[in-house]
Amino acid sequence: KLAELFGVPMECVMAIGDGGNDVDMLRFAGIGVAMGNATDEPKAAADYVTDSVDDAGIANALKHFGVI
């Protein structure tokens, strides 16, 4: 909804998740990122699997995609 409100196309949205409840979000976002500690279902739905939460997974994914 925020992307729609601000006119951001979904291909410019990155979603990061680690559980079965995140699968739809990972598929809907332009870039779906699963954490390394995620279950198999979100990993399969994601475009990219990063490191675990304990190994700076979010920061590493953002670096991988040039966000930071």
N, C-alpha and C positions, 0 to 999 in steps of 0.2 A: 504493500500500500504506500509506503514512503517513496519508493522509486516512482510509482505512478504519480503521486502528489507533486514530486519535484521534477517530473519529466525525464527521469533517468531510464533509458532503455534497459530491459532485463539482461541483455548481453553485456552490460557494463556492471552488473551486480555479482558480487562474490558471496557465497554462503559457505559457512564452515560448520560441520556437525560431526557427531560421533555415535548417534543412536538411531534405532529404527524409526523413531518419531521425526527424524531429520531428512528421511529419504525424499519425500516430495519437495522439500525446500531445495535440496541439493540438485534435483532434476530440473526444477523450475528456474533456478538462477543461471545466469550466463556462465559462471564458473562455479562448480560444486567441488568443495574440498572436504575430504574426510580426514579426520585425525588418525594418526597411526594406531592409536589404541581403540579405534572404532570397531564395531562389530562388522561382520562380512557384508550385510545388506547395504549400509551406507557406503562402504568402500566400493561396492559394485556400482552404485548409483553415481558416484563422484567422477569428476573429470581428472582429479588429482588426489593422491593420498600423500599427506605430509607426515612429519614425525609425530610422536606421541605428545600429549599435553605436557608430560614431564620433561620432554626434550625440546622445548620451545617450538612446538609444532605450528602454532599460529604465526609467530614471527617468521619462521622459516618459509611458510607458505606465502606470506606477504612479500618476503624477499624474492622468492622464486618468481612471482608474477610482477615484480618491479614496483610494487606499491610503496615499499620502503627500501 
